[in-house]
Amino acid sequence: CGFYEYSGAFAFKVGIPGKSSVAGSMMLALPNTMGICLWSPGLDKYGNSCKGMAFMELLSQTFNFHRYEGKELISKVNPRRVVMRSRGDTIVSLMFAAAAGDLSALKRHKLLGHDMGASDYDGRTPLHLVAAEGHTTCVAFLLHKCNVEP
């Protein structure tokens, strides 16, 4: 963390990687989630934004963003948790697995009860993609284990 002499305390209290400036700005990064940039020119004795620090501490108390907390805390909101995937997300994921010949991902889709014969907006199916890409093991899996119609 780049928060001058307050870096250790910030890492412990907030737990989000970031950098502050003596101009009152702060930039923080939540990998695979979002970036935060804020500005408030009133500085504390360490040269960090007073209101920015208060905001980040409150954010860390409300949401499950702290780097050193368990990911399954129920008392905090976890906006990164996927509650429900749409049918479109499932089909896209299934199609990517098929095009890549990712047999373990295809097996996971089958175990989750997904329709292994589903088609995308162009009418392509996982069987079409694995056959076109030459993934013979995946073709056999879809035909014999998933009973997909050719």
HELIX and SHEET records of a PDB file:
HELIX    1   1 TYR A    4  TYR A    6  5                                   3    
HELIX    2   2 SER A    7  LYS A   13  1                                   7    
HELIX    3   3 CYS A   50  THR A   62  1                                  13    
HELIX    4   4 ARG A   87  ALA A  100  1                                  14    
HELIX    5   5 LEU A  103  LEU A  111  1                                   9    
HELIX    6   6 PRO A  126  GLU A  133  1                                   8    
HELIX    7   7 THR A  136  ALA A  140  1                                   5    
HELIX    8   8 PHE A  141  LYS A  145  3                                   5    
SHEET    1   A 3 GLY A  18  SER A  20  0                                        
SHEET    2   A 3 SER A  25  LEU A  30 -1                                        
SHEET    3   A 3 MET A  34  TRP A  39 -1                                        
END                                                                             
